[in-house]
Amino acid sequence: MTLLLVRHGESTGNAERLIQGWLDVPLTPLGRRQAAAVAARLASAGASALYSSPLRRARETADAVAAATGLAVVELDALREYHFGEAQGLRYADAAARWGRAERGWGVGPVPGEEGLPAFRARVGAGIVELATRHDTDIAIAVMHGGVLGAIVAELCALPHDVYAQVYAANCGLTTLVREQGRDVIAAYNDHCHLDGTEAHVDERADELRRVDRAS
């Protein structure tokens, strides 16, 4: 089993520093270049299936991969980003002022409508188990969000269900999940060498993106 996990390209919400969650925003021109770069990288990966979060920024990235690989995109709700409730569409400073949330202090309330980390971890974990079982003997690609990647890392590390893994993935970074001796293992995380020339790896906003990655 090999799952090639792709974070979506830069979205307008990323560029504007918004808490996105389930906001359905498109890719920026940079995001489209990033999507084209990862699509070219994956064209020869030998994948048999392509999955995507149904949110627009992920689906647009997956569509670029589909064009390069010839695979049809299958949308999976399990790959959606964390739902930030009424904080969606706000900037972190505004959400912190309104509800007292720290940059990583999500999932414990009191933001109305927030999904909650245990429910999020359960949703993502079940989705990845399903994909790993379905593709036990082949390769699949899945396009998702930074928060989903963090939840996957937390699941694999067996962190408590109310804990979010403090990890960062670049837009269109590639993470490889494999099964070795009956265990699911991260063989590579945030591989973004294919992004050379897209400006992504030297983006002056990188430090801030790392701080707000959960809202991706």
CORSULTA-V489684 format. One record per helix or strand of 2 or more residues. SS is the DSSP state (H for helix, E for strand). FROM is the first residue (numbers start at 1). TO is the last residue. If there is no record, write none. Layout:
BEGIN
{{SS FROM TO} {SS FROM TO}}
END
This chain:
BEGIN
{{E 2 7} {H 12 15} {H 29 42} {E 49 52} {H 56 69} {E 73 75} {H 77 79} {H 85 87} {H 92 99} {H 117 134} {E 139 144} {H 146 156} {E 174 180} {E 183 191} {H 193 195} {H 200 202} {H 206 211} {H 213 215}}
END
